Every structure is written in structure tokens, then in C-alpha cells.
Amino acid sequence: MNLKLETEFSTANILGEVDALKKQIDEMRPLPEDVEGKVMQKLRLDWNYHSNAIEGNRLSYGETVAFLMEGITAKGKPLKDHLDIRGHNEAINFLLSIVKDSRPISEADIRNLHTMILVEPYDTKAKTAEGISTTKRITLGEYKTSANHVKTATGEIHYYATPEETPAKMQELMDWYHKLITNKAIHPVVTAALFHHQFVSIHPFDDGNGRLSRILMNLILMQNGFPPVVIKMDDRQNYYALLNRADNNDKWPFIEYIAERLQTSLELYLKAAIGDDINEDEDIDKEIQLLKMQLNGVAVAKEKMSKTAINRVFFENIVSLSLKIEEKLSVFKEYFFTNENRVIFIYKENQVQCTDNYPVTNVRLYNIKNLIKRDTVKDLQINLTFVFQEFKDPGNKFNLVIKIKVVFEEFYYKLISNDKTIISKLYHENLSFSDQTKIIKYAIEDFKNQLNLNQKSPKS
């Protein structure tokens, strides 16, 4: 196997600079445990975030850190995005165990790492050879069984190894890798960068090839005493362009790029070793995201009590609620001589308490814009009352009154039954179906309790 090109690449000046940086750090060892831990933690978090973000993961940097460090999941983000982050982190743990064992990478290791980063099988969108949309089942740790060529931004097809070629291509890659790691004239950065490129060129799995290629590259670096390289999300286009140049046999620019990224990681170590701050702008963003996630557990009001807010709450929530309660209670009308359901507005005007009431049946026709004035907003209360008069038992006449109060506070409105708050909502929040169901259940329960209290036993 002719390794002339790899040997020539290994004599480049930038690789001498990389070795000099590593030597400078090695001479300062042993580094304090907290320094070593702090640098590796930062590199690892950066690696987890950026490598997944490049492949479309939607967790932010702060959300990634919160998930890995605190177990906090990001509200509204897909489960798969969290699984990808967790799987990638577990793959790094496995990678560290290989480094500790001081043994070469095997195809079995590659399959195991693939299983870890994808976590569980899933279906994804795909196209047949005829261009028809379909779905493909992504399996774990198994080489592809169908073509995974991709259409580039220019509309051209980028071809990878066919499923039939893949096993042989992977064997060739591993044979080449074993030759390189036993040749002292070839620099580990050259081996790592070219292994990354050749692995991606084969694209042996149906998914996860990009993340896995960066894991394997860093495994080779770390086996040689170097820290991992982090390829950042905002440099993705440059990274892809250099891989594309390597596809066209212009491989040195990609090797140089990886060497530059490695210099950044080494300089981070050096800064920490001499006591300098290693935080970056995105670390500040991380802290901001963590604080935001802490505040996510706290309700955030978007508006205060106003005529506009109360009107919206009434027409978007109270109207439908009152009609639903009336409908549910209507089955009891036949047991009473009269039934009257009203929406009552209680407010103050010129320091005098006033009431206006309207039938629930016509609630959709109300125009309360004139009723709710700027100076009455703070004193307004709306009562939904459902009155059943004269129970039809001549020997046991009684009335039942079901009342739901709607009270308006500075930042929220609440619904109260028998002096107990059932639901409390910020002004921008509507009553959900489950909220309305809960309130209706309270109304039915109140009806039952009053009935049991007033209805005499047939024996009495």
C-alpha cells in the first residue's frame, strides 16, 4: 500500500505547530484535576451540541447543556432531538473506554458506536430510485441495504458507495487505517482527517454517518494524546465545502482545517493551564438559556388586566363555558317548576355597585364593550348562575342555585365555586377542553351536594 501522499502531508508546518502546542501542555502536566476536568467538560459539551446541530438537531446550546448536565428536557422540542444528544454522549463514553484500552478501532466498535448514537430504530422520509416519496426504516449498527445518495443544493446527486460495495469498502478502509497507525512517519492528524473523509465517502449506514465520522476522527486524535476537535455549526458550509474538495482529490485543505480546529482545542487547554478564562460568547448564551429554562417553570404574563383582555376572555372562554354548563344541567329542568340561567355582571359606577344580567341562552348576542368601561374594569366580577326553583315534590319544595364566579385580578382571571378557586389563567391563556370539563364537573358536583342536602328520604 503506497502511503507517499500521507507521508508528505505529515511534514507540513502546521502539524509541527500542533506538536509544539501539545508538547508545551505536556510539560505542564500533571495539570490540576479541576483544570483537566473543566476543559474536557467544555470540549465535550461543545462537541455534543455542534456535531448534532450540524445534522439538524434543534436543541440550542443552552438546552443541550441543561439536558446533559441537569437532565432538563427542552419544552416543545422533539423527543428524537433529546435521544440524539443522549446517544452521542454515550458514544463519547464508549470512545473514552477504547482510548483507555489503548487498542485500534475495529468494525465492531464502529457498529457499536452507530447503535449508541441512534439509540433506537426509527422511520425517516426517503425517495425510491424512481424519485417516489417513501419511508425508510433506520436500523442500528447495520450497514445500509439501500442507496443513500443525496441531492446537493445545486440539484446534483452526490453518490456514496452502493450497499453492495459497502462491506468491501469498509474492509479496505480498516486495512488502510491499520497501515497508517503503525507508520510513525504519518501524523495522527493526517490519519484522523483522512479517516473522517473516507468514512463519509462510503456513508456505510442509512443515517448517522456525519456524527459517527467526527466521533471516529476524535477517537484517533485522543488515542494519540490530543484533545477532541469541535467543528462548529456556524462553520458548517466551509466544512462541507472542504469535504467536497477532498472528494475531488484535493485533500490537504481538509487536513489543514482539522489541524486548525485542533490548535483551537489545544489553546483552550493552555489557557486553562495558566489560569485564563476559557469561556466564550456561546457559554454566556448557555447561562442565559439555563436561566430561561429555570424561568420556564414560572408563568410569564404577557398582559395585564384591561378592557380588551376582559372582553377577549369573556367572548373566547366564558361564553362557550356558560352554554356548556347550561346544556349539561338542562336534563334536571323537568324536576323543577322553573329554571333560570343568567350571566350577571357586577361592577361599580360612580362608587355605586351595579348589576346587569342577561339570559345564558342569548349570551352570544351580548355587547359588553359599553358595559366594561375603563374605570369599572378593576371592580368587575361575572357570575354564571343556574337557578332551579321549586322542586316538584309537594312535600319537599326547595330551590338550587349553582354559581360560578369569574374574578379578574391584575395579571390573571380565575373561576371560583363555593369560595374555592377551580381554575386560574393568565389573560393570554384560554380555557382548554380539560379546564372546561373540570369546571362543569364542579357544577354537577355542586348540584348533587345541594340535592342530597335538601331532598328528604322517602321514609321521612
Secondary structure, DSSP 8 states (H G I E B T S, - for coil): ---HHHHHHTT-HHHHHHHHHHHHHHTT-S--HHHHHHHHHHHHHHHHHHHHHHTT----HHHHHHHHHH----TTS-HHHHHHHHHHHHHHHHHHHHHHHT----HHHHHHHHHHHH-S-EEEEEE-TTS-EEEEEE-SS---SS---EE-TTS-EE----TTTHHHHHHHHHHHHHHHHT-TTS-HHHHHHHHHHHHHHH--SSS-HHHHHHHHHHHHHHHTT-------GGGHHHHHHHHHHHHTT--HHHHHHHHHHHHHHHHHHHHHHTT-----HHHHHHHHHHHHHHHHTS---S----HHHHHHHIIIIIHHHHHHHHHHHGGGGGGEEEEEEEEEEEEEETTEEEEEEEEGGGGGG---TTTS-TTTGGG-EEEEEEEEEEES-TTS---EEEEEEEEE-SSEEEEEETTEEEEEEETT----HHHHHHHHHHHHHHHHHHHHHH---TT-
